[in-house]
């Protein structure tokens, strides 16, 4: 129950300062297929992209409990603009429904 309250509070907080998407950062929806399940992903690409910058792979914040894939776009846009490079945001399973190390395993699997 406490985790539900924390998650709802974090989502509400992000809504308050998330703002609109930056027009200088394009994004696209993707699905990363893996054995047994698919991972939703979003890629962010700034219009002023440096081709020498490697892709930053992002997993949402919150220690696998608070925050979510849906609350992380504002941060990914900031990352993409700040580094002038592409960001790939990958969804991962959350605790307490999927206890640790499910989120860690998702991150490893997405990177391989």
N, C-alpha and C positions, 0 to 999 in steps of 0.2 A: 504494500500500500504506500509506504513512504517513497519508494522509487517512482511510483506513478505520479505522485505529487511533484517530485523533483523534475521529472520529465516534462510535465505540463507547464511548470514554472519556467523551465529553460526555453521551451518552445515559445511561450508568450514573450519572454524577454527578447529573444532573437527577432520576433515579429516587430517589436518596437524600434529596434535600431537597424534592422536588415535593409530597409529601403528598397528601391527599385533596382533592377539589373542595370549595370553600366552599358551604355550603347557602344562603348569602345571594346567590349569583351563579348565575343560570340560564344554561344554554347550549343551543344548538341547532346541529345539523349542516346545512350548506347545500352546494350545488354551484353554482358560478358558471360558466355556459356561455360559452365563447368560440369563435371560429373555430378548428376543428381540435383543440381539447382543452377539457376542463373542469378547473376549479380547485376542489379541496375547500376548504371554509371552515368556521369555527366562529364563532358569535356568542356573546358573553358580555354578560349584562345584569344589573346589580345590582338587588336588590329596592328599595334606596333610591336610585333613579336620579333625577338632576337632568335634567329634560327640555330644559334650555337648553344642555347639554353636547353638542357634536357627536360623531359617531362617530369613535373612534380606530381606524385601520386598522393592523394589526400584521403584519409579515413577520418570521418567526423570525430569531433572532440567529445569529451565527457566520460572517459574511462569505460566506455562500453555500456553506460547506464543512462546518462542524461545526454541530450542532444540527439540529433538524428541526421540521416541523409537529407531530409527535407529542410533542416534548419542550417545547413552548412553552405549554401550558395553564396551568401554575402562574403564569407571568409575566402571562398575559392576565387571569387572575383578580385578581392583585394590581393590575394597571392599572385594571380595571373598578371595583374597590372604592376605589382611591385617588382616581380622578377622578369617581366617582359617575356614570359614563357607560358607554355601550355600547362594546364592543371587537369588531372583526371581524378574526379571524386568518385570513389567506389563505395557502395552501400555495404554494410556488414551487419551481422546479427547482433541483437542487443541483449544484455542481461536485464532483468533476472530471468526472462523467458528462456534465453539461451545462455547459460552460465559460461564464465571463462573456462577454457580458452577458445570458445567458439569464435569470438571476434578476432582473436589473434590468428586462428587457423584460416579464417576468411581473408585476412590481410595477406598472409603468406601465399595462399592459393591464388589470390588476385595478382600478386607480383610475379609468380612463376610463369 
